[in-house]
């Protein structure tokens, strides 16, 4: 059996969410090992689950994730970490592909009770070559009230693995309507392709301005703006974002539009400043 990749890290606390895009999930289990000796040898042996640990690396961790997974208080765009914060118990899951006898299947794993701890915050100056920063979380795996500590199932179709995790996490299966209009402002910039409700990836090339703004329209949605994977602000439908400063090169703008009780829709725009 060969394991191929990791996708769709999801959690369930007081609310549910998708924790960016998965990079790595390392699970280690510690067992109780009790032995009874008699007649100068082991007469009885008993093994049972004690606890586990999980280390999760993802591309992104929003302020909402930090609130739901770490118990921090979010007011507006400010996140407050306090010594009295209670780190909650959450369910956590992910899936990955497996290759067995040249046949691919999708193995979904759900951990019903995990308590994450405060992650390290490592930052490094920009060098001649770009190095991406990622987010890493360490958690303790415990048993739930029924004694379960892991559930897993393999599927022929990737969509079925996602549906399994959505059910475990209580993530709605209906998709948000998403954007109904999109425009960007910045001297020289051209949006390509032209906006379409079903299109999720764009470029805004030829920018010569010092900054750009993005105006998404999605009535009755919460619209989050991330720049290069970092949350910047919530945008009101039909209103321009704050100015996004540009140097020569590229920036990735991510718009996450979500209606209440539905799955979010993500739109990505690569902004290219040429002069």
C-alpha positions as CSV (number, residue, x, y, z in Angstrom):
1,X,0.0,0.0,0.0
2,X,1.3,3.5,-0.9
3,X,-0.1,6.6,0.6
4,X,-0.5,9.5,-1.8
5,X,-1.1,13.0,-0.5
6,X,-3.3,14.6,2.1
7,X,-6.5,16.7,1.5
8,X,-9.4,18.4,3.2
9,X,-8.5,18.9,6.9
10,X,-11.8,19.6,8.6
11,X,-12.9,20.2,12.1
12,X,-16.1,20.3,14.2
13,X,-16.3,22.5,17.4
14,X,-19.0,24.9,18.3
15,X,-19.0,25.4,14.5
16,X,-17.4,23.6,11.6
17,X,-14.7,24.6,9.1
18,X,-12.0,23.6,6.6
19,X,-8.5,24.3,7.9
20,X,-6.9,25.6,4.7
21,X,-5.3,23.0,2.4
22,X,-3.6,20.0,3.9
23,X,0.2,19.6,3.8
24,X,0.9,17.0,6.4
25,X,-0.8,15.1,9.3
26,X,1.3,12.9,11.6
27,X,-0.6,10.7,14.0
28,X,1.2,8.9,16.8
29,X,-0.5,6.6,19.4
30,X,0.6,5.8,22.9
31,X,-0.6,2.6,24.4
32,X,-1.0,1.3,28.0
33,X,1.0,-1.9,28.3
34,X,0.3,-3.8,31.5
35,X,2.1,-7.1,32.1
36,X,1.6,-9.6,34.9
37,X,4.6,-11.8,35.8
38,X,4.3,-15.3,37.2
39,X,6.7,-18.2,37.4
40,X,9.5,-15.9,36.3
41,X,7.7,-15.0,33.0
42,X,4.9,-12.9,31.6
43,X,1.7,-14.7,32.5
44,X,-0.8,-12.0,31.2
45,X,-0.4,-8.9,29.0
46,X,-3.0,-6.2,28.4
47,X,-2.7,-3.3,25.9
48,X,-5.1,-0.4,25.6
49,X,-5.3,3.0,24.1
50,X,-3.8,5.7,26.3
51,X,-3.6,8.8,24.2
52,X,-2.4,10.0,20.8
53,X,-0.8,13.1,19.3
54,X,-1.3,14.7,15.9
55,X,0.7,17.4,14.1
56,X,-1.1,19.1,11.3
57,X,0.5,21.4,8.7
58,X,-1.8,23.5,6.5
59,X,-1.5,26.4,4.1
60,X,-3.8,28.7,6.0
61,X,-5.3,29.3,9.4
62,X,-8.0,32.1,9.6
63,X,-9.0,34.1,12.6
64,X,-12.2,32.0,12.8
65,X,-10.1,28.8,12.9
66,X,-8.0,30.3,15.8
67,X,-11.2,31.1,17.7
68,X,-12.8,27.7,17.2
69,X,-9.7,25.6,17.6
70,X,-7.7,27.6,20.2
71,X,-10.4,29.4,22.1
72,X,-9.1,32.9,21.3
73,X,-11.5,35.9,21.3
74,X,-12.1,37.6,17.9
75,X,-13.5,41.2,17.8
76,X,-13.5,42.6,14.3
77,X,-10.1,41.9,12.8
78,X,-8.3,41.6,16.2
79,X,-7.5,38.3,17.8
80,X,-6.8,38.3,21.6
81,X,-5.0,35.4,23.2
82,X,-5.5,35.3,27.0
83,X,-4.1,33.1,29.7
84,X,-7.6,32.1,30.6
85,X,-8.4,30.8,27.2
86,X,-10.0,27.4,27.3
87,X,-8.6,25.2,24.5
88,X,-11.7,23.3,23.3
89,X,-12.2,19.7,22.3
90,X,-13.0,19.3,18.6
91,X,-13.5,16.6,16.1
92,X,-10.9,16.6,13.3
93,X,-10.5,14.7,10.0
94,X,-8.8,14.5,6.7
95,X,-8.4,12.1,3.7
96,X,-5.7,10.9,1.4
97,X,-5.3,8.6,-1.6
98,X,-4.0,5.1,-1.3
99,X,-2.6,2.9,-4.1
100,X,-3.1,-0.8,-3.6
101,X,-2.3,-3.2,-6.5
102,X,-2.4,-0.2,-8.8
103,X,-5.9,0.7,-7.8
104,X,-6.5,4.1,-6.1
105,X,-8.9,4.5,-3.2
106,X,-9.5,7.4,-0.8
107,X,-9.1,6.8,2.9
108,X,-10.9,9.2,5.2
109,X,-9.9,9.5,8.9
110,X,-12.0,11.1,11.6
111,X,-10.7,11.7,15.2
112,X,-13.7,12.5,17.3
113,X,-11.9,14.2,20.2
114,X,-8.8,16.3,19.8
115,X,-7.5,19.2,21.8
116,X,-5.0,21.5,20.0
117,X,-2.4,23.6,21.7
118,X,-0.9,27.0,20.9
119,X,1.2,26.7,17.7
120,X,4.7,28.1,17.3
121,X,4.8,31.5,15.5
122,X,7.9,31.4,13.3
123,X,8.7,34.4,11.0
124,X,11.6,35.0,8.7
125,X,12.8,37.9,6.6
126,X,12.3,37.8,2.9
127,X,15.4,36.5,1.1
128,X,16.6,36.4,-2.5
129,X,14.4,33.3,-3.0
130,X,10.9,33.1,-1.8
131,X,10.1,30.7,1.1
132,X,6.4,30.1,1.8
133,X,5.3,30.1,5.5
134,X,2.9,27.4,6.6
135,X,0.8,26.8,9.7
136,X,1.5,23.9,12.1
137,X,-0.8,22.7,15.0
138,X,-0.1,20.1,17.6
139,X,-3.0,18.3,19.3
140,X,-3.7,15.5,21.8
141,X,-6.0,12.7,20.7
142,X,-8.4,11.5,23.4
143,X,-11.4,9.1,23.5
144,X,-14.9,10.3,23.3
145,X,-17.7,9.3,25.7
146,X,-18.1,6.0,23.9
147,X,-14.4,5.2,24.1
148,X,-13.8,5.8,20.4
149,X,-10.6,7.6,19.3
150,X,-10.6,7.0,15.6
151,X,-13.0,6.2,12.7
152,X,-11.9,5.6,9.2
153,X,-13.4,4.4,5.9
154,X,-12.1,3.9,2.4
155,X,-13.9,4.9,-0.8
156,X,-13.6,4.4,-4.5
157,X,-14.6,8.0,-5.3
158,X,-12.9,11.0,-3.9
159,X,-16.3,12.8,-3.6
160,X,-17.5,10.1,-1.2
161,X,-14.5,10.6,1.1
162,X,-15.3,14.3,1.2
163,X,-19.0,13.6,1.9
164,X,-18.0,11.2,4.7
165,X,-16.0,14.0,6.4
166,X,-18.7,16.6,5.8
167,X,-21.1,14.3,7.6
168,X,-18.8,13.8,10.5
169,X,-18.0,17.5,10.8
170,X,-21.5,18.6,10.2
171,X,-20.5,20.7,7.2
172,X,-23.5,21.5,5.0
173,X,-23.5,19.8,1.6
174,X,-25.3,22.5,-0.2
175,X,-23.0,25.0,-1.8
176,X,-23.3,28.8,-1.4
177,X,-24.4,30.7,-4.5
178,X,-21.1,32.5,-4.6
179,X,-20.1,35.6,-6.4
180,X,-22.6,37.3,-8.8
181,X,-20.2,40.0,-9.9
182,X,-16.5,40.8,-9.6
183,X,-14.3,43.7,-10.5
184,X,-10.8,45.0,-9.7
185,X,-9.4,48.5,-9.9
186,X,-5.8,49.3,-10.6
187,X,-4.2,51.3,-13.4
188,X,-3.4,49.0,-16.4
189,X,-5.1,45.9,-14.9
190,X,-7.2,43.6,-17.0
191,X,-9.3,40.8,-15.6
192,X,-9.0,37.5,-17.5
193,X,-11.2,35.7,-18.2
194,X,-14.2,37.9,-18.1
195,X,-16.3,37.3,-14.9
196,X,-18.5,34.2,-14.9
197,X,-20.5,32.9,-11.9
198,X,-19.0,29.4,-12.4
199,X,-15.4,30.6,-12.9
200,X,-13.2,30.3,-9.8
201,X,-9.7,31.3,-11.1
202,X,-8.7,34.6,-12.7
203,X,-5.7,36.8,-13.4
204,X,-5.6,40.6,-13.2
205,X,-2.5,41.3,-15.3
206,X,-0.7,44.3,-16.5
207,X,-1.0,46.4,-13.4
208,X,1.1,49.5,-13.1
209,X,-0.6,51.0,-10.1
210,X,0.9,51.1,-6.6
211,X,-2.2,49.3,-5.2
212,X,-5.4,47.5,-6.3
213,X,-8.8,47.0,-4.9
214,X,-11.3,44.2,-5.4
215,X,-15.1,44.5,-5.4
216,X,-17.0,41.2,-5.0
217,X,-20.7,41.0,-5.1
218,X,-22.5,38.2,-3.3
219,X,-25.8,39.2,-1.6
220,X,-26.5,37.5,1.8
221,X,-22.9,36.2,1.9
222,X,-20.0,36.7,4.3
223,X,-17.1,37.5,2.0
224,X,-13.5,37.0,3.4
225,X,-10.5,38.4,1.6
226,X,-7.1,36.7,2.0
227,X,-3.9,38.1,0.4
228,X,-1.2,35.4,-0.2
229,X,-3.1,33.2,2.2
230,X,-3.3,35.7,5.1
231,X,-6.7,37.0,6.2
232,X,-7.1,40.8,5.5
233,X,-10.7,41.7,6.0
234,X,-14.4,40.9,5.5
235,X,-15.8,42.8,2.5
236,X,-19.3,44.0,2.2
237,X,-21.0,42.8,-0.9
238,X,-20.7,45.3,-3.7
239,X,-18.1,47.5,-1.9
240,X,-14.4,47.8,-2.7
241,X,-11.8,46.3,-0.4
242,X,-9.1,48.3,1.3
243,X,-6.2,49.1,-1.0
244,X,-3.8,46.2,-1.5
245,X,-0.3,47.4,-2.0
246,X,1.6,46.0,-5.0
247,X,5.3,45.6,-5.8
248,X,6.5,44.3,-9.2
249,X,5.5,40.7,-9.2
250,X,2.4,38.8,-8.2
251,X,0.0,38.5,-5.3
252,X,-2.8,35.9,-4.9
253,X,-6.2,37.2,-3.7
254,X,-8.6,34.7,-2.3
255,X,-12.3,35.5,-1.9
256,X,-14.3,33.1,0.3
257,X,-18.0,33.7,0.0
258,X,-20.4,31.9,2.3
259,X,-24.1,31.9,2.8
260,X,-25.4,30.9,6.3
261,X,-25.7,27.1,6.6
262,X,-24.0,26.3,3.3
263,X,-20.5,25.4,2.0
264,X,-18.3,28.3,1.0
265,X,-17.3,29.2,-2.6
266,X,-13.7,30.2,-3.1
267,X,-12.5,32.4,-5.9
268,X,-8.8,33.1,-6.6
269,X,-7.2,36.0,-8.5
270,X,-3.6,36.3,-9.4
271,X,-2.7,40.0,-9.6
272,X,0.4,40.7,-11.7
273,X,2.2,44.0,-11.5
274,X,4.5,44.6,-14.4
275,X,5.8,48.1,-13.9
